[in-house]
Amino acid sequence: MRDQQDNRRDFLRNSLYSAAGLAMFPQLTPNAYGSIKTVVAEPGQTFIPAMPPRIKFAVIGMNHGHIYGQVEAVTRGGGELVSFFAKEPDLTAAFAKRYPNAKQAKSEAEILEDKSIQLVLSSGIPDERGPLGVRVMKAGKDYMVDKPGLTTLEQLAEVRKVQKETKRIYSIMYSERLENRATVKAGELIKQGIIGKVVQTIGLGPHRMNANTRPEWFFDKKRFGGIICDIASHQFDQYLFFTNSTKAQVVASQVGNVNHPQYPKFEDFGDAMLRGNGGSGYIRVDWFTPDGLKTWGDGRLTVLGTEGFIEIRKNIDIGGREGGNHLFVVNNKETTYVDCSQVELPYGRQLVDDVLNRTETAMSQEHCFLATELCLKAQKNAQNVSVVS
């Protein structure tokens, strides 16, 4: 009898590392946090190694450090970085040191006129990203931009028009979903129905300000678009993705500069409520991460379903687990902690596929634009929060 039990335990344990086992894990996990460390495929099946070059890409504008993650994602997916340009000598020097095999172009036009380049990446100053995307698409190239991809509804209207005319890709790199292994895994599990039908998402995006390291444009709402437009754009993307909403409206929103009067054009707090055809959402973002936290922000996402909920602690688990990418699943059977360290990040590979095949596997164009439209409307129509004395 004991041999049969041992054999069954071995079978169940091994099945966790197979594709079929992923769907089985809710029935297999004991009712204790940390008792199962990994419920994903083994590394050889999960991690797809960096692919040989399939397209050539370039960078124009690198005013935010996110550009390095953008480059790494496309490189993993089969992109070859061939050239770059920025107006700021210090930024280009740092970038050239990181990527010595890429050519430093003399101008933006040199890149746009290079017919061998198929994709352009940018993390320029936010209010310059949309107009650059228009120029890139008109030059016959696809575009992948850091969030926020646009800062006004007028920019969005122009980008939509040019994208429709040119049929080029305008993709916004929402790294909190696309480059976070736990969030990627949550999407897989929710599609399997592990928490039933999604009812609501709650997205929290706290950030540390580090004011002395920030450039001047960081404190000017006209340049960064406002706090909801900027950092909350991640949460709008996640709301649409996890609720599978194709139509949505902003129920209410508010913004404010409640603790930084020395920066009168800045906003340090914002939140919003959403309602769509796939569920509801609440979003809160701020610049109040305390210095006592070991990371820049305790970013969280909770997805409520009819049969359970998922919580993602993106950057840190203040409960004590090391690292980031923490995923908790609670349903009618048990509470499970999922180690997501082996989960593949597919966005870069999918985007390169889309460039080559003219498909929309990384992100549909309508999703990209709807997420942007919602956050821009929430920003524009937000009530101002003032501290009550």
C-alpha angles and dihedrals in degrees: 000000000000090000090053091050092048091049091050092050090050090050093050093045092051092045090062088070095054128081090248091051092061090067091046100053099096089066093046106046118098119233096261134092114248095012091116115039101186133025099167134094119286115273095258091059098036106043114066107201121233106288124231113262113288100162138020120236140179139200127232115182125009106187093138127052089233086088090080092057090047091053093047092050094052092043091054088051095054105277125139116212105221106164146001141193136191133160094229116083094205093054094047091048092055092045093048090052090053094046108029094166093062120090120240105230120217094225145000089254091060089062096041091051094049104103093196092066113089103174134036124200126199142179095172124148104307099244090052096052099080097049089047090052090054091053092046094051092046087053089059097254135120121244134216115184137182118249129299088050092183136014105201138037088237090059090048092053091052093046091049090051095049093043090053091048097045100032088220124145119260105187127175117209104229094185096181087069105022098043100036114091095205092052091049090050092048089057091054094048094047090052087055089057096244093150098027121236115355113247104173145352125215113197122188121189112179117172137189112240103211088186096185091061097048125101121237094259090060090074097046115089092204090060101042097031099236130293096282092046091048117039098009090061086086091059094048089054091050093047092056093043099049097039091042088225118170094178126038144153136206109247095187140340139182137186136183150164098232103160111018108070090155087072103051094176093053133095122207102177137042141154140175144189122219137192124191144158091271102042147302131288144198124198131189127178132173147159096234105103104145121233090242092073115093094224139042094262144353094236113189139181125191119189114194119204136179091255103033144322141258125217123194121196098195106188108013142005107221086194089077112269114130125244129002139282095079117171127188124188122194121180139145092288105047152314116272136186113208121203104216099182092115098048116122120237102222103179098094093048092046093049092052088048089053092050090053099038101031091236134132105232098126095050131338114245091233092053090051093051096041092052088051094046093052095050092046091051091047089051095046096047098038119130115233118250117219125185112254110225 
